[in-house]
Amino acid sequence: MGARGQHGHVPHRRECRRHALQDLSDLREGSVTSFKALILAGSRGGKVDSAAAYAGVTHKGLIVLQGRTLLDRVLGAVQAAGAQTIGVSANDEAIRAALATADVKVLPPSAGPSQSVADGATALGFPLVVTTVDHALLKPEWITQFVADTPADADVAVLLASEGRVQAAAPQTKRTYLKFRDGRYSGCNLFLLRNENALKVIAVWRKVEALRKQPWKIAAMLGPSFLLRYALGLLTLDEAVARLGRLADVKAAAVRAQDGLAAVDVDKPSDLDLVRELVGEA
């Protein structure tokens, strides 16, 4: 994205987008064949993120990698994956200015990410793929594969990468993993809300955000049986996600990433060093 927010590779992106849509046409019956997308790019409390400060910019989305901002890289990947409509939730003036001529809906963020997703879903519709502006290495094929692998009966799905795949792709990375009976997994900042029923998950998410300083109340909400089985390593990934879905009265599914790099985002300065190394800029 240039200084005026213009995209230098639009023809190429349109070609990629056509190919992505062709790939989606081969999905099994009941699967998602078209989708909208929401990119979360809000700022909290007017504070400069540590990774952004490290890069000398005011917002993570303005960090430059391989000659393009993270905002442009994520937007390009979503476009190439075939999203029909794209929304960007952003309150930073520089980010909004960079999107001035882009074919996106710029949406005002809410108090927290959960409400921003709910508002984005209301504005954009379903099915809705949600990702974040710091997903620096995001590739169109990750999105199309995620959509293709989501079970046809799932209201909501989340993409996770196994520790083995993450370590194989980036052995130098340090990620946060959740431990299950069938292995350890890291989140990939990709979510699919198939329908309006999926918004019930947002309501539970909002409760968790409100209780983040009172973890015992979150534990009580999840239930002692669930917590005990998780602590003892008795739950598989699929069982845990399904149980969390039932808590919100939705059908929830975990989808496994094929590329471990899907779990790499830019949360802190060391993450930025890592992605620069991975693309050959270190």
C-alpha positions in Angstrom: 0.0 0.0 0.0 1.5 3.3 -1.1 1.5 6.7 0.6 -2.0 7.3 -0.6 -3.3 3.9 0.4 -3.2 2.6 -3.2 -2.3 -1.0 -4.0 0.5 -1.6 -6.4 -0.4 -5.2 -7.3 -4.1 -5.1 -7.9 -4.1 -7.1 -11.2 -2.1 -9.9 -9.5 -4.4 -9.9 -6.5 -7.5 -10.2 -8.7 -6.0 -13.2 -10.5 -5.2 -14.8 -7.1 -8.7 -14.1 -6.0 -10.2 -15.9 -9.1 -8.0 -18.9 -8.4 -9.0 -18.9 -4.7 -12.7 -18.8 -5.7 -12.2 -21.7 -8.1 -10.6 -23.7 -5.3 -13.6 -23.0 -3.0 -16.0 -24.2 -5.7 -14.8 -27.8 -5.1 -15.8 -27.9 -1.4 -18.1 -30.7 -0.2 -21.8 -30.1 0.1 -22.8 -27.9 2.9 -19.5 -26.1 3.1 -18.9 -22.4 2.9 -18.4 -21.3 -0.8 -18.2 -17.6 -0.3 -17.5 -15.4 2.7 -16.9 -11.9 4.1 -13.9 -10.9 6.1 -13.1 -8.7 9.1 -9.6 -7.5 10.0 -9.2 -6.3 13.6 -6.9 -3.3 13.7 -8.1 -1.4 16.7 -5.9 0.4 19.2 -6.4 0.2 23.0 -6.4 3.3 25.1 -4.3 5.3 22.6 -1.2 3.5 23.7 1.5 2.6 21.1 2.0 -1.1 20.9 5.5 -2.4 21.9 6.1 -4.0 18.5 5.0 -0.8 16.7 7.3 1.3 19.0 10.2 -1.1 18.3 9.6 -0.6 14.5 9.3 3.2 14.9 5.7 3.5 13.8 2.5 4.4 15.6 0.5 1.2 14.9 1.4 -2.4 14.2 -0.5 -2.3 10.9 2.1 0.3 9.7 5.1 -2.0 10.3 6.8 -2.6 7.0 7.8 -6.1 5.9 9.2 -6.9 2.5 8.3 -3.4 1.4 4.7 -3.6 2.4 2.9 -2.7 5.6 1.3 -5.4 7.7 -2.0 -3.9 6.9 -1.4 -4.2 3.2 -0.1 -7.7 3.6 -3.1 -9.0 5.5 -5.6 -7.1 3.3 -3.9 -8.6 0.2 -4.1 -12.1 1.6 -7.8 -11.7 2.5 -8.6 -10.3 -1.0 -6.7 -13.0 -2.8 -8.5 -15.7 -0.7 -11.7 -14.5 -2.3 -13.5 -12.5 0.4 -16.6 -10.9 -1.2 -16.7 -8.0 1.3 -13.9 -6.8 3.6 -14.2 -4.7 6.8 -11.4 -3.3 8.8 -12.1 -2.3 12.4 -9.8 0.6 13.1 -9.6 3.8 15.1 -6.1 4.9 14.4 -6.1 7.9 12.0 -3.0 6.7 10.1 -4.6 3.3 9.5 -7.9 4.8 8.4 -6.0 7.2 6.1 -4.1 4.3 4.5 -7.5 2.7 3.7 -9.0 5.8 2.2 -8.9 4.4 -1.4 -9.0 0.7 -0.6 -12.1 -1.3 -1.4 -13.0 -2.0 2.2 -15.5 -0.9 4.8 -13.8 1.0 7.6 -15.6 0.2 10.9 -15.2 1.9 14.2 -13.8 -0.5 16.9 -15.7 -1.1 20.1 -14.5 -1.2 23.7 -13.1 -4.7 23.2 -12.4 -7.2 20.4 -15.4 -9.3 21.1 -17.8 -6.4 20.6 -15.8 -5.3 17.5 -16.4 -8.7 16.0 -20.1 -8.6 16.9 -20.4 -5.1 15.3 -18.4 -6.2 12.3 -20.7 -9.3 11.8 -23.7 -7.0 11.9 -22.2 -4.7 9.3 -20.8 -7.3 7.0 -22.9 -10.4 7.4 -22.1 -14.1 7.3 -20.2 -16.3 6.8 -17.5 -14.2 8.3 -13.8 -14.9 8.5 -12.1 -12.9 11.2 -8.3 -12.2 11.5 -5.9 -9.6 12.9 -3.8 -6.9 11.3 -0.6 -8.4 13.0 -1.0 -11.7 11.1 2.2 -10.7 9.2 2.8 -14.0 7.3 -0.9 -14.7 6.4 -1.3 -16.5 3.1 -4.5 -16.8 1.0 -4.3 -20.6 1.0 -4.4 -20.7 4.8 -7.7 -19.0 4.7 -9.2 -21.1 1.8 -8.0 -24.3 3.5 -9.4 -23.2 6.8 -12.8 -22.5 5.2 -12.7 -25.8 3.3 -11.8 -27.9 6.4 -14.5 -26.4 8.6 -17.2 -29.0 9.2 -20.4 -28.3 7.4 -22.5 -28.3 10.6 -20.2 -25.9 12.6 -21.6 -22.5 13.6 -18.1 -21.3 14.5 -14.6 -22.6 13.9 -11.1 -21.7 15.1 -7.8 -22.5 13.4 -5.0 -24.0 15.5 -1.5 -25.3 14.7 0.1 -28.3 16.4 3.3 -27.8 18.3 5.0 -30.2 15.9 4.0 -28.2 12.8 4.9 -24.8 14.4 8.4 -26.1 15.5 9.0 -27.6 12.1 8.2 -24.3 10.3 9.9 -22.0 12.9 12.0 -23.9 15.4 13.3 -20.6 16.9 9.8 -19.3 17.8 8.4 -19.3 21.3 4.6 -19.6 21.2 1.9 -20.1 23.9 0.4 -23.6 23.7 -2.7 -25.2 25.1 -2.2 -28.8 26.1 -4.7 -31.5 25.2 -4.7 -35.3 25.3 -3.8 -35.4 21.6 -1.0 -32.8 21.8 -0.3 -29.1 22.2 -1.7 -26.4 20.0 -1.3 -22.7 19.4 -3.9 -20.3 18.1 -3.6 -18.9 14.5 -5.8 -15.7 14.7 -8.2 -17.1 12.2 -11.9 -17.6 13.1 -15.0 -18.4 11.1 -18.5 -17.3 12.1 -20.8 -19.2 9.7 -24.1 -17.8 10.8 -26.0 -15.5 13.2 -26.1 -18.3 15.8 -22.3 -17.9 16.1 -22.8 -14.6 17.8 -23.7 -16.5 20.9 -20.0 -17.2 21.2 -19.4 -13.4 21.3 -21.6 -13.1 24.3 -19.5 -15.6 26.2 -16.3 -14.0 25.0 -17.6 -10.7 26.3 -18.2 -12.2 29.7 -14.6 -13.6 29.7 -13.2 -10.1 28.8 -15.2 -8.5 31.6 -13.9 -11.1 34.1 -10.3 -11.2 33.0 -9.2 -9.8 36.4 -11.3 -12.3 38.2 -10.1 -15.7 36.9 -12.0 -17.6 39.5 -15.2 -16.4 38.0 -14.1 -17.5 34.6 -13.3 -20.9 36.1 -16.8 -21.1 37.7 -18.4 -20.2 34.4 -16.6 -23.1 32.6 -17.4 -25.6 35.3 -15.2 -27.7 37.6 -15.6 -30.9 35.6 -14.3 -29.2 32.4 -11.4 -27.6 34.2 -10.4 -30.8 36.0 -10.5 -32.9 32.8 -8.4 -30.2 31.0 -5.9 -29.9 33.9 -5.5 -33.7 33.9 -4.9 -33.8 30.2 -8.0 -35.9 29.5 -9.6 -33.7 26.9 -8.7 -33.9 23.2 -8.7 -30.6 21.3 -11.9 -31.4 19.5 -13.6 -32.3 22.8 -12.5 -29.1 24.5 -13.7 -26.9 21.6 -17.0 -28.7 21.4 -17.5 -28.3 25.1 -16.8 -24.6 24.9 -19.2 -24.3 22.1 -22.0 -26.0 24.1 -21.4 -23.5 26.8 -22.5 -20.9 24.3 -25.2 -23.1 22.8 -23.4 -23.3 19.4 -21.7 -26.1 17.4 -18.0 -25.2 17.6 -15.1 -26.9 15.7 -11.3 -26.8 15.8 -9.6 -26.9 12.5 -5.9 -27.9 12.3 -3.5 -25.7 10.3 -1.3 -27.4 7.7 1.4 -24.8 7.9 2.9 -24.1 11.4 3.7 -20.5 10.3 0.0 -19.8 10.6 0.5 -19.5 14.4 3.1 -16.7 14.1 1.9 -13.2 14.6 3.5 -10.0 15.8 2.6 -9.5 19.5 5.9 -8.2 20.7 9.3 -7.0 19.4 10.8 -10.5 19.4 8.0 -11.7 17.1 8.9 -8.9 14.7 12.5 -10.0 14.7 11.3 -13.6 14.0 9.1 -12.7 11.0 11.9 -10.6 9.6 14.2 -13.5 9.9 11.6 -15.9 8.3 11.3 -13.6 5.2 15.0 -13.1 4.9 15.2 -9.5 6.2 17.1 -10.2 9.4 
